[in-house]
Amino acid sequence: MFPEANKGYSYEDCKATADWLLAQTDVRPTVGIVCGSGLGGLADMLKDQVAFNYKDIPNFPQSTVHGHAGRLVFGTLKGRPCVCMQGRFHLYEGYPIHKITLPIRIFKLIGVETVMLTNAAGGLNQDFKVGDIMIIKDHLNMPGFAGINPLSGPNDERFGVRFPCMSDAYDRELQQMAMDVGQELGYGDFLKEGIYCVLGGPSFETIAESRMLHKLGVDAVGMSTVPEAIIARHCGMRVFALSLITNHAVMDYDSEEKANHEEVLQTGKQRAEQLERLVSTMVTKIEHNNNYV
């Protein structure tokens, strides 16, 4: 169905898309932001916007999920040049993993140095509440255990090494910055940190699956972000990621609770303003001092 499923995209393919975008806008972003379900308002914060529908960008896939607008937005955030994906791509949409992560390589080729990933996730940590924001400190890549990795296939050294390290996948300085900024903004009560697990979706987890992941030390579970983080690190970019806890994963057979996508979008709407303020404040600090201490 997808002839490119095992081939991936060549450096030349990515370069052609990057060059096309750079020819359409004068913005030269150093920060790239990916908006998760219901979190597209981050892109709306950008000033002097130049926006492209995904369908108009050469080689780009198209977002099919409600809550994902499907636009790539260039602009400035408090004076800092940024690019924002208003909607991302997922395995469950039927895309091969190379296509899901293509935009991250495009980010690299247009000059992005720091990638900020956001997602909506189900909380497994019993101390987490709906509406908490979790800074991701590490991940568990379940599709990767089955050989579904965005780096499978031939490696192009122009992007990165064949066997990239992942023990430093999420930038520790940026995690600390987020904690500091969160405290300054008065978000201490709902800002957490933890381990994120990606599953293929689109079905939500069974009770047995949630219990297993909880036993493995997972704090939140979702259907995105990890492939993008892997590609960003492979390309040498710094990665910061956070999850908005939009629902509790059900782990009790007596529970009447059921996970649903509408709940996810509703929670995103309620907490979006604070999340946007956290990310935008961080962007100004990253740009002022790329080695934040």
Secondary structure, DSSP 8 states (H G I E B T S, - for coil): --TTTTT---HHHHHHHHHHHHHH-----SEEEEE-TT-THHHHT-EEEEEEEGGGSTT-----STT---EEEEEEETTEEEEEEES---GGGT--HHHHTHHHHHHHHTT--EEEEEEEEEE-STT--TT-EEEEEEEEEHHHHTT--TT-S---TTT--SS---TT-S-HHHHHHHHHHHHHTT-TTTEEEEEEEE---SS---HHHHHHHHHTT--EEESSSHHHHHHHHHTT-EEEEEEEEEEE----TT------HHHHHHHHHHHHHHHHHHHHHHHHHHHH-SS--
